[in-house]
Amino acid sequence: MKSLKIALLGYGKMGKEIEKAALGRNHSIIAVIDKEQDWHKEESRLAQADAAIDFSTPSAAPGNIGRCFDLHIPIVVGTTGWDKEMPAIRERCLAEGQSLFTASNFSIGVYIFMAAARFLSTKMATQTAYRARIEEIHHVHKLDKPSGTAITLARNVLECDSRYKDWRLAEGNANPSHEGRQPVPGQAGRIPLPGTADGILPILSLREGETVGTHRLFFESDIDSIELAHTAKSRRGFAWGAVMAAEWLPGKTGCFGMQDLLGY
């Protein structure tokens, strides 16, 4: 495996975890950009990068991508919450032959979870007694609601179950038990759950302490509840996935995601 020169865009908790993962795979970090003034300070070193990895903020990510395009640096982006900018960025990427890898979540386990969610949603599409809902829990510092992973999960459900036409951020709080803050089976707490006739898939977003990330897909009826869940134990899985994407991206042009890296 070729040793890469990597630029980090964003140096918060994820940026530091990615640095550890990259160094652990014999790559080097040649530039760290965490503030606007860093672009000028690191400009000469940034130009030498084989790839950039962005875990910054929703407001900064589109500009960071544009600057990497200006320098023709392949860029891996794990920042979420900037979906409205994606069509223009994708258009530029394809028109100029740039290299962009984006994912709402870089955990391999999450993509196995997504595959299981698609299978379950397909089976549940014919079970009209059940209503689907999604719950996601992250740390209090996360800016976007719902999480990008929750939106990706919702899109998977919508593709597999034609009863749902769109998702909606739910209001209120879950009714957690003391073990794992899991909603009481058969109850929805204070989450407004539209019927499938409304065509709306509700997503409840909770922000608690330093929670790394939990995503749950529920199918509930009056008699029972089915739950599929993924819980991240640390940020390490996200970091390793982002570094793997940076290793895979150089030499390719276009817009890519985890399905391209993993093959499913």
Secondary structure, DSSP 4 states (H G I P E B T S, - for coil): -PPPEEEEE--SHHHHHHHHHHHHTT-EEEEEE-STTHHHHTHHHHTT-SEEEE---TTTHHHHHHHHHHTT--EEE---S-GGGHHHHHHHHHHHT-EEEE-S---HHHHHHHHHHHHHHHHHTT-TT-EEEEEEEE-TT--SSS-HHHHHHHHHHHHH-TT--EEEEPPS---B-TTTTPBPTT--TT-----GGGTEEEEEEEE-TT---EEEEEEE-SS-EEEEEEE-S-SHHHHHHHHHHHHH-TT--EEE-HHHHH--
